[in-house]
Amino acid sequence: MIWFVVACIVQALAGFFYLFAGLIVPPYGLVFLWVLWIAATVVLVRFRDRGPLTLVIPAVTIALWYIVIWMGESWFGWTA
């Protein structure tokens, strides 16, 4: 259960970046990021009994945020 609590804390910290990504991305990108974060949080809750495997979900969430921001900047010209 401690793994789940730690994963939830890290997921909440990742949510901070998803919440304030609106400073970098346009509204349609922000909605896409929020949907990604909510989906990852649902997956995290469903995996709560998997022990240390739950720590993978926040790591993937952080990686997805970075990838979406990078792709938006490279391909769509998003700037801060």
Summary of the structure (lengths in Angstrom):
residues: 80
radius of gyration: 13.3
end to end distance: 38.9
largest distance: 42.3
contacts: 220
relative contact order: 0.21
helix: 85%
strand: 0%
